[in-house]
Amino acid sequence: MAIIKTEHLTYTYSSGTPFEKAAIDDINLEIEEGEMVGIIGHTGSGKSTLIQHFNGLVRPTSGKIFIDGRDIWSEEVKIRDIRFQVGLVFQYPEYQLFEESVYKDIAFGPKNMGLTEAEIDKRVHEAAEFVELPASALNKSPFELSGGQKRRVAIAGVIAMEPKVLILDEPTAGLDPKGRDHILGQIVGYHKETGRTVLIVSHSMEDVAKFANKVLVMNQSRMFCYDDVKNVFSRSEEIAGMGLAVPQITRVFVELARRGYPVDPGVYTVEQAKKQVMELMKGGEPAWR
């Protein structure tokens, strides 16, 4: 059963005025429970507007959204409950920290869920451990921490609510390569350990290739495709035509295939490329065929 489903989902800015513009247009999508999804698209393609619909921050102009089989805008559903089930971490979430201690910031969501103090304490410590924040940091002011640590606090605050779906909008924006790899590693670890559904909006196809099981490509307010990573990256020419850059290793193998070499143009990681090169050097028939 799909954990997220949309039917003809459309959202229009300034509807009925000369400035009317569709931010997302007729999106029909089903995301199965437990998927790790990368969402990509050029600036203004509708990525952020789409994910804001998933936890009810934005109400659609038309169409429906189902979370775990429930129409989130039906009368019998409380939108507040949906926001506990679908946790959304905004871009630069560290700017949203406001409590006097890291502990209180992480505890804010669980406290609003009406949990007991014991359960809140348990969730705060578990979430901090997930993002590798030491216990000694919990009593500090979040403003004493580094940029990367602040981001981990913000992510922990959403994880502590134990949402069925975790959505992160450009979680590595502004971080150096080491910080970016660290944050992505923690998110991948969270997905493997909990088995929950994770959606990550990213402008980096290289990053998407590392973590995603499936990729959703947005283009000009519409869904271009939603498929396995390999199938999406094999459409590299179409993706490049949208102004998006596929992983460098994919571009190399697309060109090799174009020149007649028996390689898979859908390669998207260095490890896959190495395996194919080794097979070719041995002179055998490529396993991917």
KAVENFEN-V846452 format. One record per residue. RES is the residue in one letter. PHI is phi in whole degrees, 0 to 359 (999 if undefined). BURIAL is I if it has 16 or more other C-alpha atoms within 10 Angstrom, else O. D_FIRST is the distance of its C-alpha to the first C-alpha in Angstrom with 2 decimals. Layout:
{{RES	PHI	BURIAL	D_FIRST} {RES	PHI	BURIAL	D_FIRST}}
This chain:
{{M	999	O	0.00} {A	288	I	3.79} {I	281	I	6.40} {I	233	I	8.93} {K	218	I	9.47} {T	236	I	13.07} {E	233	O	15.02} {H	51	I	18.62} {L	290	I	18.98} {T	221	I	22.72} {Y	225	I	25.10} {T	241	I	28.84} {Y	280	O	31.60} {S	50	O	34.88} {S	301	O	33.69} {G	83	O	36.73} {T	242	O	39.13} {P	296	O	40.74} {F	262	O	38.56} {E	304	O	35.24} {K	210	O	32.71} {A	280	I	29.01} {A	280	I	27.41} {I	225	I	24.04} {D	224	I	23.98} {D	56	I	21.34} {I	270	I	18.32} {N	244	I	15.25} {L	212	I	12.57} {E	226	O	8.91} {I	247	I	8.68} {E	285	O	6.23} {E	298	I	7.08} {G	89	I	10.59} {E	286	I	11.79} {M	246	I	15.46} {V	246	I	16.14} {G	262	I	19.66} {I	247	I	20.48} {I	232	I	23.89} {G	164	I	26.30} {H	290	I	29.92} {T	302	O	31.29} {G	87	O	30.48} {S	282	I	27.54} {G	111	I	25.24} {K	301	I	23.34} {S	293	I	24.39} {T	298	I	24.04} {L	298	I	20.42} {I	292	I	19.44} {Q	291	I	21.59} {H	286	I	19.47} {F	293	I	16.35} {N	242	I	18.21} {G	78	I	20.34} {L	290	O	23.55} {V	234	O	23.99} {R	265	I	23.37} {P	294	I	22.62} {T	291	O	25.47} {S	205	O	23.15} {G	94	I	19.52} {K	229	I	16.50} {I	232	I	14.21} {F	244	I	11.09} {I	245	I	10.38} {D	53	I	7.75} {G	87	O	7.89} {R	251	I	11.68} {D	291	O	14.14} {I	290	I	16.17} {W	255	I	19.39} {S	284	O	19.40} {E	298	O	22.40} {E	277	O	20.80} {V	258	O	19.00} {K	271	O	21.34} {I	298	I	20.97} {R	299	O	22.65} {D	293	O	19.79} {I	297	I	17.36} {R	289	I	19.92} {F	279	I	19.80} {Q	279	I	16.03} {V	242	I	16.33} {G	272	I	19.54} {L	243	I	21.50} {V	254	I	24.48} {F	284	I	26.87} {Q	297	I	29.20} {Y	52	I	32.28} {P	295	I	30.77} {E	297	I	34.00} {Y	287	O	35.74} {Q	265	O	33.79} {L	291	I	35.23} {F	214	O	37.69} {E	283	O	38.24} {E	280	O	41.40} {S	220	I	39.69} {V	300	I	36.71} {Y	304	I	35.73} {K	294	I	35.73} {D	294	I	33.71} {I	292	I	30.88} {A	282	I	31.21} {F	302	I	31.03} {G	296	I	27.27} {P	304	I	27.03} {K	296	I	30.24} {N	289	O	28.84} {M	279	O	25.96} {G	80	O	28.78} {L	284	O	28.44} {T	289	O	31.51} {E	300	O	33.91} {A	296	O	33.19} {E	292	O	29.42} {I	299	I	30.18} {D	299	I	32.65} {K	299	O	30.27} {R	292	I	27.57} {V	299	I	30.27} {H	292	I	31.64} {E	293	I	28.34} {A	294	I	27.30} {A	297	I	30.82} {E	293	O	30.65} {F	304	I	27.38} {V	265	I	29.19} {E	62	I	32.44} {L	266	I	34.50} {P	293	O	37.40} {A	302	O	38.06} {S	294	O	41.37} {A	277	I	39.66} {L	296	I	38.06} {N	268	O	41.38} {K	278	O	42.30} {S	289	I	42.03} {P	300	I	39.13} {F	280	I	41.80} {E	272	O	43.66} {L	271	O	40.92} {S	287	O	40.53} {G	302	I	38.18} {G	295	I	35.69} {Q	292	I	35.87} {K	300	I	35.37} {R	295	I	32.17} {R	295	I	30.97} {V	298	I	31.89} {A	297	I	29.86} {I	293	I	26.73} {A	299	I	27.41} {G	298	I	27.60} {V	279	I	24.00} {I	302	I	22.79} {A	297	I	24.78} {M	279	I	22.49} {E	51	I	19.69} {P	290	I	17.09} {K	290	I	13.38} {V	231	I	13.94} {L	248	I	17.39} {I	241	I	18.83} {L	234	I	22.33} {D	263	I	24.59} {E	49	I	27.14} {P	294	I	27.45} {T	255	I	30.31} {A	302	O	32.37} {G	82	O	36.04} {L	268	I	35.87} {D	285	O	38.07} {P	306	O	36.65} {K	294	O	36.89} {G	295	I	35.17} {R	297	I	32.41} {D	296	O	31.74} {H	294	I	31.88} {I	297	I	29.30} {L	298	I	26.87} {G	299	O	27.51} {Q	292	O	26.69} {I	293	I	23.36} {V	297	I	22.43} {G	297	O	23.69} {Y	298	I	21.61} {H	297	I	18.39} {K	294	O	19.55} {E	285	O	20.71} {T	264	O	17.90} {G	74	O	14.81} {R	279	I	13.62} {T	284	I	12.44} {V	230	I	15.75} {L	240	I	16.93} {I	234	I	20.63} {V	278	I	22.79} {S	212	I	25.74} {H	268	I	28.70} {S	261	I	29.33} {M	294	I	27.95} {E	298	I	29.63} {D	294	I	27.57} {V	301	I	24.27} {A	298	I	25.33} {K	283	I	25.85} {F	249	I	22.61} {A	277	I	19.69} {N	268	I	17.20} {K	225	I	16.40} {V	229	I	18.62} {L	252	I	18.38} {V	252	I	21.86} {M	258	I	23.21} {N	211	I	26.50} {Q	51	I	28.62} {S	75	I	25.97} {R	241	I	23.61} {M	276	I	20.83} {F	286	I	22.71} {C	195	O	19.91} {Y	219	I	16.70} {D	201	O	16.85} {D	299	O	17.79} {V	305	I	20.89} {K	301	I	23.24} {N	294	I	22.41} {V	291	I	22.84} {F	288	I	26.10} {S	289	I	27.46} {R	261	O	27.75} {S	299	I	30.21} {E	293	O	32.81} {E	295	O	30.54} {I	295	I	29.25} {A	297	O	32.87} {G	295	O	33.81} {M	272	I	31.69} {G	92	O	33.75} {L	256	I	31.31} {A	255	I	32.58} {V	286	I	30.65} {P	307	I	31.53} {Q	303	O	35.18} {I	295	I	34.59} {T	293	I	32.45} {R	300	I	35.34} {V	298	O	37.76} {F	285	I	35.89} {V	297	I	35.37} {E	292	O	39.14} {L	298	O	39.90} {A	295	O	37.90} {R	297	O	39.73} {R	274	O	43.00} {G	100	O	42.23} {Y	284	O	41.18} {P	281	I	38.65} {V	236	I	35.97} {D	272	I	32.30} {P	290	I	32.08} {G	270	I	28.48} {V	298	I	29.77} {Y	223	I	28.70} {T	229	I	29.98} {V	297	O	33.52} {E	297	O	32.47} {Q	295	O	31.14} {A	297	I	34.33} {K	301	O	36.52} {K	298	O	35.03} {Q	292	I	35.71} {V	298	O	39.19} {M	297	O	40.03} {E	296	O	39.01} {L	294	I	41.18} {M	294	O	44.07} {K	282	O	43.96} {G	84	O	44.30} {G	270	O	41.38} {E	286	O	38.80} {P	306	I	35.90} {A	293	O	32.93} {W	285	O	30.45} {R	282	O	31.99}}
